Amino acid sequence: MSVRHALLALLSDGPKYGLQLRQEFEATTGDVWPLNIGQVYTTLQRLERDGFVESDGSAGEGPQNVFRITPSGDEELNRWLRAPTDMTTPPRNELVIKILSALRVPGVDVQDVVQAHRRYLVELMQQWTRLKEDEADYDLSLALVVDAELFRLDSLARWLDSASGRLDRASAEPPVKSPAPLFRRRVVVRR
Amino acid sequence: MSFLELRKVSKRYGEGDAEVFAVRDVDLSVEAGELVAVMGPSGSGKSSLLSIAGTLEDPTSGEVFVGGALVSTMSRNEKARLRRRTIGFVFQDFNLLAGLTAAENVSLPLELDGAPAKKARVAAMTALESLDVAERASHYPDQLSGGERQRVAIARAIVGERRLLLADEPSGALDSLNGDAVMRLILSACKRGVSAVVVTHDARLGSWADRVVFIRDGQVVDQTVAPPSPESLLAGPPARR
């Protein structure tokens, strides 16, 4: 998550104090991502160093300092908003690694392992859905954050469903020797 | 006793080598006002379980109680009356009758049960109003959007004094926002005391339930525990640097 760019976005509609930026950041993300004030000031100092924000400096480093976005900050913000988020390499996913590992451990019922993770995911989704049920209709930012989290968890639950189906199929059918690959493909996983 | 109770319910098809259990030794209780989701893959027995709970099919063994009454001791007519008066069904493809208006679709089960047409119409309008679709009462199903059709189907399922709502993949092919809306409607019926069972393979729908029961090869294999308050999520992860 780019706190730098989120702060630039908050400054794009007018100058603000550091404390105000923290409050607005937390409100914008539906209070799901807390941000400490030290992180706000450190980020603002770096943005100032890079010429993306400026402050009047009259209050030194104190909380009374007002920050505003510069034209190059505006340019940087617009570039970031449209820049594709890097999704080319799959992240290392511990859940996937656990299921792959379970396949190798003698005496482990992989379907049981799958179900333990499925239940945990659905319980988490129940909590997020409660949040949506209670509040999200009144708070667009929160609704968007909650939906993103629900879709993320749902994609993992779907992967578990698909894994479970593949395991069933593999246990019902005799293993087929795959033809020798012409070349070995590698999927590089980001660390 | 719970409003819906299944005790050691099994449904077996075929004999000998061809014997297949669609449902095996299932215990399931649903309290008044509770929303339970039954999740499992295709062919896991979810829909069979729903048909048995709704008295549409008899179990091979085990007992089903609806509102405290043992279903197996009822005659066919008594079961049909129970379905007309107490149980509402919502299906994936809505199952609205094309030749009837929205209001007529909703009032039909009451009229079939002998209610006077005027009284049935008033009850239908009340149900449609509670689902915010009363202004479409005189429209035919093909004049309604997918979301509106599903609202009408839910209105038909809760019209009158129905206390048990059984839904099979109730969001059908609706998009995610309309799917949420469907579950919100079912949940609001539960808050008025209706017991509901929703079968689905979709975790996003299932997560609206108070409790999720997982079924596999006809057997209940697991269920969720009551989720803690959502406030625990808002503590959030530590701020990232």
Interface residues (C-beta under 8 A of the other chain):
Chain A: M1 V3 D31 V32 W33 P34 L35 N36 Q39 Q111 Q115 R118 R119 L121 V122 E123 M125 Q126 Q127 W128 T129 R130 L131 K132 E133 D134 D147 L150 F151 L153 D154 A157 R158 D161 S164 G165
Chain B: M39 P41 S176 D180 R184 L187 H201 D202 A203 R204 G206 S207 W208 A209 V212 F214 R216 V221 D222 Q223 T224 V225 P227 P228 S229 P230 S232 L233 L234 G236 P237 P238 A239 R240 R241
